[in-house]
C-alpha cells in the first residue's frame, strides 16, 4: 500500500458506505457498479462456492482445499470496493474479466495481509461488503424490470 498525498473523504451518496472493525476502526468503501459486482458473482459461481455452501458441512470442508480461491475472492471484493481515506492499493485491476478479477484479488489479498490485516478482519469486512454488492445487483434488476413495463408492439398480421 502507498500513502495518499491528500486525505480522501467519502461523498454522501448511497453507494459509499462505512464499516467498523475492532482493530482497523472505521473504513470507507465504494460499492462497485453492477457491471463490476456481477464479476464477483461470476467469481463465486466459478469457484463453486454457492454449491458447496448448499451442500452443508461436507461442501464447506471441501472448500478448505481451495483456500487460495477463497482468499482471492475476499481480496477482489475488498479491492473493488476500496476507498481508504489515507492509503491507496498498489495492486491494479488489469483486465475486466474473470481471470483479471482473480489475479487482482490475489494481489489485493497479499497486499492487505502484508499491511497486517488479519484473516478475521478480512472475512468480517467481506461479510459486510458482499451483501451490499448483491443488493446493488438486485436493485439494478428491479430498475430494468420497471423500465420494461410497456406492452410489446403488436405484430403486423398478413
N, C-alpha and C positions, 0 to 999 in steps of 0.2 A: 504494500500500500504506500501511497505517497500522500504527503500533506497537501491540502488545498491552499492556495495562496490567499484566497478570500473565503471566509466562512459562508456557507450556503444555508439559507432559510427556506424551509418548505412552504410553498404557497398554500393558501387556504382554498383548496379545491378537493372535490370528492376522491380523486384518485391518489392523493397524498395522505399517508397515514403515519401515525407514530406507534411504536411498540416500546415496551419497557422490559428489561431483564434485570435480575438482581446484580449481576456483575458488570454488564455493559451500560446500564442506565437507559435513558430514553434515546431512541434512534428514529430517524425519519426514513420513510420508504416511499417510492412511487410505484403504484400498481401499473404494470406494463399494459400496452394496448392489447385489445383482444387478439390481434394477429400474433403477437409475441406470446401471450398467455396460452394460445392454442398450441404453440410449440412445446410448452411444458406439459400440457395434457397428452400430446403425442408421445413425449418422452416417457411419461408414466405408462402409457399403453404399450410402448415398445419394450419396456423392461418387464412387463407382465405384473407390475405392482398391484394393479386392481384385481387381477385374477388371483394372485397369491393372498391378498387380504381376504377375499371371499372364501378361500379355501380354509381359512381359520389358522390354527396354530401350526399345522404342518406346512402350509404355504409360507407363513412368516419365517419359519425355521429355514426353509429353502432359500428365502430371500437373503439370509445371512451369507450365503455363498456369493452373492453379488453386491457386497458392500461398496465396491468401487462405483458401481452404477448408482447406488443409493446416495452416496456422498456427492457424486456428480450432479444428481438431481437437486440435492439441497443447495449446492454451490450455484447452480444455474438459476434457481429460484431467487436466492438472495442477490445474486449478481444482476439479474434483470430488474430487480426492484431497488437496487442500490441508490440511495440518496443521502449519504452520510454528510453531516454538516462540515466536517473538517478533514475527511480522508477521501481520496479517490482510489478506485481499484486500478491496478496496473494491467490486469487481465482484460483483454478486449474481445468482444464478440466479433469473430472474423467472417462468419457466414451465417446467414439466416435460414439454416436448415437444421434438421435433427442432429446430424453429426457435428455441426458447428456449435450447437447449443450444448451438446455433451462435452465437447472439448472445453468450451467456455466454463461450464460447471466444474470440471476437474480443476481448471486453473484457479477459479474463484475459491473453491474449497481449500486448496493448498495455501492460497494467499491469506485467507482469514484464519486458517489453522496456524499458520506461521505467525500471525499477529497475536495469537494467544487465545482465540475464541475456542471455547470448549465444545465438544460434541453435543453436550446437553443444551448449551446456548443456541447452537446452530439448529438443532432439532426443534427447540421451543420457537425460535423465530420462523422457521419453515412452517410449523404448525399454525402460526398466526397469519402468515402471508399467503400460503397456498389457497386457503378457503376464500380469501378476498379476490384472488385471481379467478377462481372458478365462478364466484359471484359476478365478476365483471363480464365473464363469457355468457352467463345466463341472462344478465341484463341486456347484453348486445343481441342475443337471440330473441328476447321479448320485443326489442325495438324493431327487429327485422319482421317479426310476425305482425306487429302493429302496422308497419308500413305496407304490408301486403294485404290489407283488409279489403281492397276493392275487388269487385267481381271481375273475373276474366272476360275479355271481349267475346261476343257471340261469334261463333264460326259462321262463315258465309256458306250458305247452302247452295247447292247447284242442281 
